[in-house]
């Protein structure tokens, strides 16, 4: 059946290519599709959708079939050693190779941010997408069915179809390399990518064991289980693009602009990570010096790191560790936003951690207990109507995520620090 799947994929790729040629022709001639072209395009789109369903069903059956046959043979489920895909025919007797269908390469098609935006903007609908951009959107939409806009990956996959299997290679869209790594990704948080639906996490708690003799009853045990439920929050930012900018065909231009908006979403996530840690942290009366830092650390059993506002960090940078040493309480590290205490414990600092009420607190905690769920890719909403008189299109970028502290004992905070 794998040959049938490959034949369907080749047919789908050819029809997708025809759709792209229709669109490219109208864009080259700076016009919309003619009525005849629109009808042809819609027919091709319906055929591609039908082929997608057939391919999905066949691949599902192939997977079940391989698993069943391999288990009968005593092999590991999912292995690719099945009779249909052998290079030689065991029943042939002479070991001659089977005839193969030609391999098809999809013109080395890589994900194109500009193409995705232009196609989506036609009707503000994902139904206008074609090719790899359509497939990528559909894949991301399965992880986040409540999404209403265009879903763009922070990385893309280039697909090459052969007669045995499909191989997927990662290719950068430009979105993942336009800005420095967001601080929350450097803090050691547990990050769950590609979350689907509602995320339910068990709440961590310490368990105490008992030591009893034979026949004696064990009285200590694990506390009643509790859980945390995370639903996606939208971290979004809006901007207005001119029609000329929207019609650009250079993916680097759109990737750079979307990247700035993506960065703004990540900055807000970083801010919320700190705010969540501060909210859930236990308050410990301490001072802004070596004894105060040590007091915070002794109240968290797991390995941890400090976090504070930028102004508080540079206050510590100006304080001597002791009169006889050149060391400072806090020192700048190799990367901006990541410093060190006098004995090498990491200290994260950012202007995002400035409290509006000037509530200066020093946070210490095991950041691995801060769990961050990220849903799907980058959601792009395109509104071509609100500002159409100005020749502008409103673009909204959303990053879907949420966070929770799994362990109540993971974070502590100082009292308000004066000065």
C-alpha positions in Angstrom: 0.0 0.0 0.0 3.0 2.3 0.4 3.3 2.6 -3.4 -0.3 3.8 -3.5 0.4 6.5 -0.9 3.4 7.7 -2.8 1.3 7.9 -6.0 -1.3 10.0 -4.2 1.4 12.3 -2.8 2.8 12.8 -6.3 -0.7 13.6 -7.6 -1.2 16.0 -4.7 2.1 17.8 -5.3 1.3 18.3 -9.0 -2.1 19.8 -8.2 -0.6 22.0 -5.5 2.0 23.1 -8.1 -0.8 24.0 -10.5 -2.5 26.1 -7.7 0.8 28.0 -7.1 1.2 28.6 -10.8 -2.2 30.2 -11.0 -1.5 32.5 -8.0 2.0 33.4 -9.3 0.6 34.3 -12.7 -2.0 36.7 -11.2 0.6 38.2 -8.8 3.1 38.8 -11.7 0.3 40.5 -13.7 -0.8 42.5 -10.6 -4.4 41.4 -10.8 -6.9 39.1 -9.1 -7.8 35.7 -10.4 -10.2 35.7 -13.3 -13.5 34.0 -12.9 -12.2 31.0 -14.9 -9.0 30.9 -12.9 -11.0 31.2 -9.6 -13.1 28.2 -10.6 -10.0 26.2 -11.6 -8.3 27.1 -8.4 -11.3 26.1 -6.2 -11.5 22.7 -8.1 -7.8 22.1 -7.5 -8.2 23.0 -3.8 -11.0 20.6 -3.4 -9.0 17.8 -5.0 -6.0 18.5 -2.8 -8.2 18.3 0.3 -9.7 15.0 -0.9 -6.2 13.6 -1.5 -5.1 14.8 2.0 -7.8 12.7 3.6 -7.0 9.6 1.5 -3.3 9.9 2.3 -4.0 10.4 6.0 -6.2 7.2 6.1 -3.7 5.1 4.1 -0.7 6.2 6.2 -2.7 5.4 9.3 -3.5 1.9 8.0 0.2 1.4 7.0 1.3 2.3 10.5 -1.2 -0.2 12.0 -0.2 -2.9 9.5 3.6 -2.5 10.1 3.0 -2.7 13.8 0.9 -5.8 13.5 3.3 -7.6 11.2 6.4 -6.7 13.2 4.8 -8.0 16.4 3.9 -11.3 14.6 7.6 -11.6 13.6 8.8 -10.8 17.1 10.3 -7.5 16.0 9.9 -4.1 17.7 6.7 -2.3 16.8 7.2 0.4 14.3 10.2 -1.1 12.7 10.4 -0.6 8.9 11.3 -4.2 8.2 8.1 -5.4 6.4 7.5 -7.5 3.3 6.0 -4.6 1.3 9.1 -2.5 1.6 11.9 -5.0 1.1 14.4 -4.1 -1.6 14.4 -7.6 -2.9 11.6 -10.1 -3.4 12.1 -13.1 -1.2 9.6 -15.0 -3.3 11.5 -14.2 -6.5 14.2 -16.8 -5.9 16.8 -14.9 -7.9 17.0 -12.0 -5.5 16.4 -9.5 -8.2 15.4 -6.0 -7.2 11.7 -5.0 -7.4 10.8 -2.3 -9.8 10.5 1.1 -8.0 8.3 4.1 -8.8 10.3 7.3 -9.4 11.2 9.4 -6.4 9.6 12.8 -6.3 11.2 15.9 -4.9 9.0 18.8 -4.2 11.3 21.4 -5.8 13.2 21.6 -2.5 10.2 23.8 -1.3 11.0 25.5 2.0 8.5 27.3 4.1 8.0 30.8 2.8 6.7 33.4 5.4 5.8 35.9 2.7 3.8 33.4 0.6 1.8 32.3 3.7 1.0 35.9 4.6 0.0 36.9 1.0 -2.2 33.9 0.5 -3.9 34.2 3.9 -4.5 37.9 3.4 -6.6 37.2 0.2 -9.6 36.1 2.2 -8.3 36.4 5.8 -8.7 32.6 5.8 -6.4 29.6 6.0 -8.4 28.0 3.2 -6.4 30.3 0.8 -3.1 28.6 1.8 -1.4 26.2 -0.6 1.6 23.8 -0.6 3.9 23.4 2.4 2.4 26.5 4.0 -1.0 24.9 4.0 0.3 21.6 5.4 2.2 23.4 8.1 -0.8 25.4 9.2 -2.9 22.3 9.3 -0.3 20.5 11.4 -0.1 23.4 13.9 -3.9 23.8 14.0 -4.3 20.2 15.2 -2.3 21.3 18.4 -4.4 24.4 18.8 -7.9 24.0 17.3 -9.2 27.1 19.0 -6.9 29.3 16.9 -8.6 31.7 14.5 -5.6 33.0 12.5 -2.7 32.0 10.4 -0.3 29.7 12.3 3.4 30.2 11.4 6.1 28.0 12.9 9.2 29.3 14.6 10.9 26.6 12.5 9.7 24.9 9.3 10.0 21.5 7.7 11.0 20.8 4.2 9.5 17.5 2.9 11.0 15.1 0.4 8.8 12.1 -0.6 10.4 8.8 -1.6 8.9 5.5 -2.4 9.5 4.2 1.1 8.9 7.0 3.5 8.7 10.7 4.0 11.7 12.5 5.5 11.3 15.8 7.2 14.2 18.2 7.6 14.1 21.3 9.8 14.7 24.6 7.9 14.7 28.0 9.6 12.0 30.5 8.7 14.1 33.3 10.2 11.8 33.7 13.1 13.9 31.7 15.5 17.1 33.7 14.9 16.0 37.3 14.6 16.3 38.1 18.3 18.4 37.0 21.3 17.1 34.0 23.3 14.3 35.3 25.6 15.4 35.4 29.2 12.9 32.9 30.4 14.5 30.2 28.2 17.8 30.9 29.9 16.5 30.6 33.4 16.2 26.8 33.5 12.4 26.8 33.4 10.8 23.5 32.3 9.3 24.4 28.9 6.7 22.2 27.2 6.5 22.9 23.5 3.5 22.0 21.3 1.0 21.6 24.1 -2.5 20.5 23.0 -5.8 21.5 24.6 -5.8 21.9 28.3 -2.6 21.0 30.2 -3.1 19.3 33.6 0.0 19.0 35.8 0.4 17.2 39.1 1.4 19.4 42.0 4.7 18.3 43.5 5.0 17.7 47.2 7.5 16.1 49.5 6.8 12.6 50.7 8.2 11.3 54.0 8.9 7.6 54.4 8.5 5.5 57.6 10.9 3.0 59.1 9.1 0.1 60.7 9.8 -3.5 61.6 8.2 -6.5 60.1 4.5 -6.6 60.8 4.3 -3.0 62.0 2.0 -0.5 60.2 3.4 2.2 58.0 1.8 5.5 58.9 3.7 8.0 56.7 2.7 8.4 53.1 2.3 10.7 50.1 -0.1 13.6 50.6 -3.4 13.6 48.7 -2.5 14.4 45.0 -3.4 17.8 43.7 -3.1 19.2 40.2 -2.8 22.4 38.2 -4.7 23.1 35.1 -3.3 25.4 32.4 -5.3 26.8 29.6 -3.6 28.9 26.9 -3.4 32.7 27.4 -2.8 35.0 24.4 0.4 37.1 24.5 -0.3 39.5 21.6 0.8 42.7 20.0 -0.7 44.6 17.0 0.8 46.7 14.2 -0.3 48.3 11.0 1.4 47.3 7.7 1.1 49.2 4.4 -0.2 47.3 1.4 3.2 47.7 -0.3 4.8 46.0 2.7 2.2 43.3 2.7 2.8 42.5 -1.0 6.6 42.1 -0.6 7.9 38.8 -1.7 11.1 38.8 0.3 10.6 36.4 3.3 13.4 38.1 5.2 11.4 41.4 5.4 8.3 39.8 6.9 10.3 37.5 9.1 12.1 40.5 10.6 8.9 42.4 11.3 7.1 39.4 12.7 10.2 38.6 14.7 10.0 42.0 16.5 6.4 41.3 17.4 7.3 37.7 18.4 10.0 39.2 20.6 7.5 41.5 22.3 5.3 38.4 23.2 8.3 36.6 24.7 9.2 39.7 26.8 5.7 39.6 28.3 6.1 35.9 29.0 9.4 36.6 30.8 7.7 39.3 32.9 4.9 36.9 33.9 7.4 34.2 34.8 9.0 36.6 37.3 5.6 37.8 38.6 4.4 34.3 39.0 7.5 33.2 41.0 7.2 36.3 43.2 3.5 35.7 43.9 4.0 32.0 44.9 7.3 32.5 46.8 7.4 32.3 50.6 8.6 35.6 52.2 11.8 35.3 54.2 13.0 38.3 56.3 16.5 38.9 55.0 19.0 41.7 54.1 20.7 42.7 50.9 24.1 41.3 51.7 26.0 38.0 52.0 24.0 36.8 55.1 20.7 37.8 53.5 21.5 35.9 50.2 22.6 32.8 52.2 19.4 32.9 54.2 17.3 32.8 51.1 19.4 29.9 49.6 19.1 27.8 52.8 15.3 27.8 52.6 15.2 26.1 49.2 16.5 22.5 49.0 16.8 22.2 45.2 19.6 24.0 43.3 18.5 27.4 42.3 19.3 30.9 41.1 18.4 34.5 42.0 16.2 36.9 40.0 15.8 40.6 40.5 15.2 44.0 38.8 18.0 45.6 36.8 18.3 48.5 39.3 18.6 46.0 42.2 21.2 44.0 40.4 23.4 47.1 39.8 23.0 48.1 43.4 24.5 44.8 44.4 27.2 45.2 41.8 28.3 48.4 43.6 28.5 46.6 47.0 31.8 45.1 48.1 31.7 41.5 49.3 34.0 42.4 52.2 36.4 45.3 52.8 39.5 43.2 52.1 38.3 41.8 48.8 37.9 43.2 45.3 34.9 41.0 44.8 31.4 42.5 44.6 28.2 41.1 46.0 27.0 40.7 42.4 29.0 40.7 39.2 28.1 41.0 35.5 28.3 37.7 33.6 29.2 37.0 30.0 25.6 37.5 28.8 23.4 40.5 29.4 20.7 39.7 31.9 22.7 36.9 33.5 25.0 37.8 36.4 26.7 36.0 39.2 26.9 36.3 43.0 30.3 36.6 44.7 30.5 32.7 44.8 29.2 32.0 41.3 25.5 31.4 41.8 23.6 32.7 38.8 21.5 35.9 39.2 19.1 36.9 36.4 18.2 40.5 36.1 15.9 42.5 33.7 14.1 45.8 33.5 11.0 43.7 33.0 11.3 42.7 36.7 10.8 46.3 37.9 7.7 46.4 40.0 5.3 49.3 39.3 4.9 49.9 43.0 8.7 49.9 43.5 8.3 46.7 45.5 11.9 45.6 45.4 12.3 42.0 46.3 15.0 39.5 45.7 13.7 36.1 44.4 15.6 32.8 44.9 14.3 29.6 43.6 14.6 26.3 41.7 13.5 27.6 38.2 13.0 24.0 36.9 9.8 24.0 39.0 8.4 26.8 36.9 6.6 25.0 34.1 5.8 26.9 31.0 3.4 25.5 28.4 3.6 26.8 24.8 0.8 26.0 22.4 1.4 25.6 18.7 3.4 28.2 16.7 3.0 31.9 16.1 -0.7 33.0 15.4 -1.0 35.8 12.9 -4.4 37.6 12.6 -4.8 39.8 9.5 -7.5 42.4 9.3 -7.5 44.1 5.9 -10.7 46.1 6.5 -10.4 48.5 9.5 -7.7 50.7 8.0 -8.3 50.0 4.3 -9.0 53.7 3.6 -5.4 54.4 4.6 -4.0 51.6 2.6 -3.0 49.7 5.7 -3.6 46.3 7.1 -3.8 45.5 10.8 -1.5 42.6 11.8 -1.9 41.0 15.2 0.6 38.4 16.5 -0.3 36.1 19.3 1.9 33.6 21.3 -0.2 31.1 23.2 1.2 30.1 26.5 0.8 29.8 30.3 2.8 28.9 33.3 2.6 27.5 36.8 4.9 26.7 39.8 4.6 22.9 40.5 6.3 23.0 43.9 5.3 25.4 46.6 8.6 25.1 48.3 10.6 26.0 45.2 10.7 29.8 45.6 11.4 32.3 48.4 11.5 36.1 48.3 13.1 38.7 50.5 11.1 41.4 52.2 11.1 44.8 50.5 14.6 46.2 50.0 15.1 49.9 50.6 17.2 52.2 48.4 
